[in-house]
Amino acid sequence: MSLTAVVIDSLVAICLLLSLIKDREKTKTALRIAWNAVKRMGPSVLAIIAVIGLIVGFIPAQWIASTIGSEKGVLGLLIAAALGSVLFIPALIAFPLASSLLKMGAGTMAMAAFITTLTMIGFVFLPLEIKELGKRFALLRNGLSFVVALVIALIMGLIL
Amino acid sequence: MNKEVDSPEKQEKAGVPWRKKIRWDLLFLALSIVAFAGLGIVYREKGSRALHISWEYFQELVFILPAVMILMGLFAVWVRRETVVKYLGKESGLPGLMISILLGTLPTGPLYVAFPLAAMLLKKGARLANVMVFLSAWACIKLPQELMELQFLGWKFTLLRLGLTVALVMPMGIVAETLYHSGGAGESESPKGHADATWGRDPKRS
């Protein structure tokens, strides 16, 4: 159990207890809302977890490295940003990978774009995001995040 | 194999749109399980690695998802709409954007657990730009992740990237909001509880 989970769980436990003391009926309603959300999200979330396992298990880090490292300039930047959007890579793998790529001579720009799209954009999550927030919202958020990632990368490339 | 293709007679009695969506996510789940099983049998070693990773994420999910959903439920019953509107609504301005960033930075789990929270904020009257900013902050600003970035990519890279992200996410939220409400917003696509967006651009009366 991670530290994050411990913090969130104890925080929520305290809130739940306070709520229970203050008003039992409202707390019941809250728990019903929570349960409905869990039921609604369940299948999508399990599918996401399966897809993450497949991506991390089957796409070798070397392949990502050679794909990003092989192109320089604008094309390299776009490839890095696109890979970051489509793939799901845990931080534990992504940062060492980016670091070794930088040492091998990959551009700062491409790495910044890669890390930023990796965190902000999740093609894996898209079906769930559409379900919860609507297609228009999800596409706007992901699309604009891509643009923002490119802008961040360009500025970083100019400064560093 | 193809149990997901058997829907026609079920579709008749389930005319409600969201019923249809549930079938999509079940299909998605069934396909990923089939892919998992197939690839796992053919490539034993990679398959077991994939299984191991999925198991780790499953554990994370089990410990975090219920808690976040309960938090959402409590938020739904205890926080009044007027409060959300006051701090995160149309008039909230820059402070509203700042609050959204802070909310997104609180110790949090993976991005997907934030989607129902975001939907709840919209439903309670938060402005779209703020919800966008909230989700972006949730996605990018996580302490454990930033510590790793610091360690591997150095403070210059990390601080600059983080600073630029925080700075750019706010205009991004505003642009998203503008685009969202322009050009025939919504119909059935508008997020839940945000149906009033449809009435933003009214045809002339009389």
Interface residues (C-beta under 8 A of the other chain):
Chain A: M1 S2 L3 T4 A5 V7 I8 D9 L11 V12 C15 L16 S19 K26 T27 T29 A30 L31 R32 I33 A34 W35 A37 V38 R40 M41 P43 S44 V45 L46 A47 I48 I49 A50 V51 I52 G53 L54 V56 G57 F58 P90 A91 L92 F95 P96 A98 S99 L102 T108 M111 A112 I115 T116 T119 M120 G122 F125 P127 L128 E129 K131 E132 L133 G134 K135 R136 F137 L140 R141 L144 S145 V147 V148 V151 I152 I155 M156 I159 L160
Chain B: K21 I22 W24 D25 L26 F28 L29 L31 S32 I33 A35 F36 L39 Y43 K46 G47 R49 A50 L51 H52 I53 S54 W55 Y57 F58 Q59 E60 L61 F63 I64 L65 P66 A67 V68 M69 I70 L71 M72 G73 L74 A76 V77 W78 P107 T108 G109 L111 Y112 F115 P116 A118 A119 L122 L128 M132 L135 S136 A139 C140 P144 Q145 M148 E149 Q151 F152 L153 K156 F157 L160 R161 L164 T165 L168 V169 M172 V175 A176 L179 Y180 A185 G186 E189 S190 P191 K192 H194
